[in-house]
Amino acid sequence: MSAMPLSLPNAGVFPDTYLVELPQLSEIQVSGEERLKYLQGQLTNDLGKQTPGKVMRACHCDAKGKAWAIYQTIVLPDSLILLGDSQAIEKSLPELKKYAVFSKVNWQANELRWFGGAGAVFESYLQALSQPLPQEHLSYTQTEGLLVIRYDFPSVRYLVGANESNATHLTDAMQGHHHSSTLWQALDIQAGLPSLASATSNEYVPQMLNMQALDAISFTKGCYIGQETVARTRYLGKNKRAAYILRCSHSIQLEAGETLEVQLEENWRRGGTVLSCATLSEETWLMAVLPNDTQQGALLRSKAHPDAIFEVQPLPYSLEN
């Protein structure tokens, strides 16, 4: 991902130090001696090329190439963690396990509590636990009961998976710095990171979610479920949609799967679908799937709330192959 920090129109709503609990995230821990071989046939990226200590992104698709879930993969000494959106995992996990009956693979779900955090107080607390901080974007460190991933966009922040004991200590240590999970969602949107919910899982091929721009697809690995559609979308130019960042100058809450409309002369017609929404102070941020010729500055409105006008913002990466 070649990204640049985004200019935040209302940067004052982002505190210097914060902790947010993220119940919208959960993980699947995959063990067993055939875990890597099995997942290679399920996910869009080449797990054989994953660098130790670095997160890799990948999609899990159905046979038609529609993404059940977007995962971050984390390699541990005796297992592999798939971290993703909780609602999408509910749909993805049964499909992941469907073909594993004859493979030496074991599944364990949702053993950690997930937090997002940043700032000097947060970093000092992690270091007091003898937890080394990751030093690069998408790098991670892991100790007993604690996993920390670093993101640099749109600002340096950390995603933390903690067992119950560490989670309790973390929340106690960060008293006074707690914020809503909406804060983290807004940062993800501004970093151009799409998410999937129940309403949007199994609706889009990975390129409609910008997964090629987020280094989540290998076009050189062996076969995996949905590969034919994903490859055809790239090489035959079949994709007509992409994920975009939008901003509205007042607060409104939209749900994943809701419709956005675009004006055509004096009428409004369907223009796209909401992936995620985050309301902060007096502004609202969206990630939405729109036609891939949508221009920065284009205006759309919410079908359910026609007075809410959203403006398309710049993406922090290129959508070119």
C-alpha positions in Angstrom: 0.0 0.0 0.0 1.5 3.3 -1.1 -0.3 5.7 1.1 -0.1 9.3 2.3 -1.5 10.9 5.4 -4.9 12.4 4.8 -5.8 16.0 5.6 -8.5 16.0 8.2 -11.0 18.8 7.9 -11.9 18.6 11.5 -8.8 17.2 13.1 -9.8 18.6 16.5 -12.2 15.7 17.1 -9.2 13.3 17.3 -7.6 13.2 20.8 -3.9 12.9 21.2 -4.3 9.9 23.5 -7.2 7.5 23.4 -8.4 3.9 24.0 -11.4 2.4 22.3 -12.7 -1.1 22.7 -13.6 -2.7 19.4 -16.4 -5.4 19.7 -16.8 -5.1 16.0 -13.6 -7.1 15.6 -12.9 -10.8 16.3 -10.4 -13.4 15.4 -10.2 -17.0 14.2 -7.1 -18.9 15.4 -6.2 -21.7 13.0 -3.8 -24.4 14.0 -2.9 -27.9 12.8 0.0 -29.0 10.6 -1.9 -28.4 7.4 -3.2 -24.9 8.3 -1.1 -23.0 5.8 -1.8 -25.4 2.9 -5.5 -25.3 3.6 -5.8 -21.5 3.9 -3.8 -21.1 0.7 -6.7 -22.7 -1.1 -9.2 -20.4 0.6 -7.8 -16.9 0.7 -6.8 -14.4 -2.1 -3.3 -13.6 -0.9 -0.2 -15.8 -0.9 0.4 -16.7 2.7 3.6 -18.4 1.7 5.1 -15.0 1.1 4.1 -13.5 4.4 7.0 -11.9 6.2 7.4 -12.8 9.9 6.2 -9.9 12.0 4.2 -8.3 9.2 0.4 -8.4 8.8 -0.9 -9.5 5.4 -4.4 -8.7 4.2 -6.6 -11.2 2.3 -10.2 -11.9 1.3 -12.2 -15.1 1.7 -14.5 -15.5 -1.3 -17.2 -17.8 -2.4 -17.0 -19.7 -5.7 -18.3 -16.7 -7.6 -15.6 -14.4 -6.2 -17.8 -12.5 -3.8 -16.0 -11.7 -0.5 -17.4 -13.3 2.7 -14.8 -11.4 4.8 -11.7 -9.2 4.7 -9.0 -10.6 7.0 -5.7 -9.5 8.4 -3.5 -12.6 8.7 -1.0 -12.9 11.6 1.5 -15.8 11.8 2.3 -17.1 15.2 4.8 -20.0 15.9 2.1 -22.7 16.1 -1.0 -21.0 14.6 -2.3 -18.4 12.2 -4.8 -15.7 13.3 -7.4 -14.4 10.9 -8.6 -11.0 12.2 -11.7 -9.5 10.7 -15.2 -7.9 11.2 -17.3 -9.9 13.6 -20.4 -9.9 11.5 -18.6 -11.0 8.4 -16.8 -13.8 10.3 -20.2 -15.2 11.3 -20.8 -15.8 7.6 -17.2 -16.6 6.6 -16.3 -19.2 9.3 -18.8 -21.9 8.3 -17.6 -21.6 4.7 -14.0 -21.7 5.7 -14.5 -24.9 7.7 -16.7 -26.6 5.0 -13.8 -28.2 3.1 -11.5 -28.8 6.1 -13.1 -32.1 7.2 -10.2 -34.1 5.6 -7.4 -31.7 6.5 -5.4 -31.5 9.7 -6.7 -28.0 10.7 -8.2 -26.9 14.0 -10.3 -23.8 14.6 -10.7 -21.6 17.7 -12.7 -18.4 17.6 -12.7 -15.2 19.6 -10.4 -15.6 22.5 -9.2 -12.0 22.7 -10.7 -8.6 23.4 -9.7 -6.0 20.8 -8.8 -2.4 21.4 -7.5 0.6 19.4 -5.2 3.1 21.0 -2.6 5.8 20.5 -0.7 8.5 22.3 2.1 8.7 24.8 0.1 7.4 27.8 -1.0 4.3 25.7 2.5 3.6 24.5 4.0 4.0 28.0 1.5 1.5 29.4 2.3 -1.2 26.7 6.1 -0.7 27.4 5.5 -1.1 31.1 4.1 -4.5 30.3 7.4 -5.3 28.6 5.6 -5.3 25.3 7.9 -4.1 22.5 6.1 -1.6 20.3 6.0 -2.4 16.5 8.2 0.0 14.7 6.7 0.0 11.1 3.3 0.2 9.4 1.5 -3.2 9.6 4.2 -4.8 11.8 3.2 -6.6 14.9 4.6 -7.9 18.2 3.3 -10.7 20.4 3.9 -11.7 24.0 1.8 -13.9 26.3 -1.7 -12.7 26.2 -1.0 -9.6 24.1 -0.8 -8.9 20.4 -0.1 -5.4 19.1 -0.3 -4.2 15.4 0.8 -0.8 14.2 -0.9 1.4 11.6 0.6 4.6 10.3 -2.5 6.0 8.5 -4.1 8.4 8.8 -1.8 8.7 12.0 0.2 6.3 14.1 -2.1 4.1 16.1 -2.1 0.6 17.5 -4.6 -2.3 17.4 -4.3 -4.5 20.5 -5.6 -8.0 21.1 -5.6 -8.8 24.8 -6.6 -11.8 27.0 -9.1 -11.0 29.8 -6.4 -10.2 32.4 -4.5 -7.8 30.2 -7.7 -6.3 28.9 -8.8 -5.4 32.4 -5.4 -3.9 33.3 -5.5 -1.9 30.0 -8.9 -0.4 30.6 -8.0 0.5 34.2 -4.7 2.1 33.1 -6.4 4.2 30.5 -9.1 5.6 32.7 -10.0 9.1 31.4 -8.9 8.3 27.9 -11.8 6.1 26.8 -13.7 6.9 23.6 -16.3 5.3 21.4 -15.3 2.7 18.9 -16.7 5.2 16.3 -13.4 7.0 16.6 -11.4 4.0 15.3 -14.0 3.4 12.6 -13.5 7.0 11.4 -9.7 6.5 11.3 -10.1 3.3 9.3 -12.4 5.1 6.8 -9.9 7.9 6.4 -7.2 5.4 5.8 -9.4 3.9 3.0 -9.9 0.6 4.8 -13.3 -1.0 4.0 -15.2 -3.3 6.4 -17.9 -5.8 5.8 -21.1 -6.4 7.9 -23.9 -8.9 7.6 -25.6 -6.8 5.0 -22.5 -6.4 2.8 -20.8 -9.8 3.2 -20.9 -11.9 0.0 -21.9 -8.9 -2.1 -18.7 -7.7 -3.7 -15.7 -9.1 -5.5 -12.4 -7.9 -3.8 -11.6 -5.3 -6.3 -14.9 -3.5 -5.5 -13.5 -3.1 -2.0 -10.1 -1.8 -3.2 -8.3 -5.0 -2.1 -5.8 -4.8 -5.0 -4.7 -1.4 -3.7 -4.3 -2.8 -0.2 -2.0 -5.6 -1.4 -4.6 -8.2 -0.4 -4.7 -10.2 -3.7 -2.0 -12.4 -5.3 -2.4 -12.9 -9.0 0.5 -15.4 -9.2 -0.3 -17.9 -6.5 -2.1 -21.2 -7.1 -5.8 -21.9 -7.1 -8.2 -20.7 -4.4 -11.9 -20.5 -4.2 -13.2 -17.6 -6.4 -9.9 -17.1 -8.2 -11.3 -17.3 -11.7 -13.7 -14.3 -11.0 -11.0 -12.3 -9.3 -8.5 -12.8 -12.1 -11.1 -12.1 -14.8 -12.0 -8.9 -13.0 -8.4 -7.8 -13.3 -7.4 -8.9 -16.7 -10.6 -8.4 -18.6 -11.5 -5.0 -17.0 -14.8 -6.3 -15.7 -14.9 -4.3 -12.5 -17.1 -1.2 -12.6 -17.2 -0.3 -8.9 -14.8 0.7 -6.1 -14.8 1.8 -2.5 -14.7 5.5 -1.8 -14.4 7.8 1.2 -17.2 10.4 1.7 -17.8 13.1 4.2 -20.9 15.0 5.4 -20.6 18.3 7.4 -23.2 17.3 9.9 -23.8 14.2 12.0 -26.0 11.3 10.8 -25.9 7.6 11.4 -26.2 5.3 8.4 -26.1 1.5 8.5 -24.1 -0.8 6.3 -26.1 -1.7 3.2 -28.0 1.5 3.0 -28.4 3.2 -0.4 -26.7 6.4 -1.6 -28.2 8.4 -4.5 -26.6 10.5 -7.1 -28.4 13.4 -9.0 -29.1 13.0 -12.7 -30.5 16.2 -14.0 -33.6 16.8 -11.8 -33.9 13.3 -10.5 -32.0 11.2 -8.1 -31.0 7.6 -8.8 -29.2 4.8 -7.0 -25.5 5.7 -6.8 -23.9 3.3 -4.3 -24.0 1.3 -1.1 -22.7 2.2 2.4 -20.0 -0.1 3.8 -19.3 1.7 7.1 -20.3 4.9 8.8 -18.7 6.9 11.6 -20.1 10.1 13.2 -17.7 12.4 15.0 -18.8 15.6 16.6 -20.5 17.5 13.7 -19.3 15.4 10.8 -20.0 12.0 9.3 -17.5 9.8 7.4 -18.6 7.0 5.1 -16.9 4.2 3.1 -19.2 3.3 0.3 -19.1 1.2 -3.0 -19.7 3.6 -5.9 -19.1 3.4 -9.7 -15.3 3.4 -10.3 -15.4 6.5 -12.5 -16.7 8.6 -9.5 -14.7 11.8 -9.2 -13.3 13.5 -6.1 -15.8 16.2 -5.1 -18.8 14.4 -6.4 -22.0 14.8 -4.3 -24.3 12.0 -3.2 -27.2 11.9 -0.7 -28.6 9.3 1.6 -31.8 7.8 0.3 -33.2 7.4 3.8 -32.1 10.9 4.8 -32.3 13.1 1.6 -31.0 16.2 3.4 -27.7 14.5 4.2 -25.3 15.4 1.3 -21.9 13.6 1.2 -18.9 14.7 -0.8 -16.4 12.2 -2.2 -12.9 12.6 -0.6 -9.5 11.7 -2.0 -8.4 8.1 -1.5 -4.9 7.7 0.2 -3.8 5.2 -2.5 -4.2 4.5 -6.3 -6.8 2.2 -7.7 -4.7 1.5 -10.8 -3.6 -2.1 -11.2 
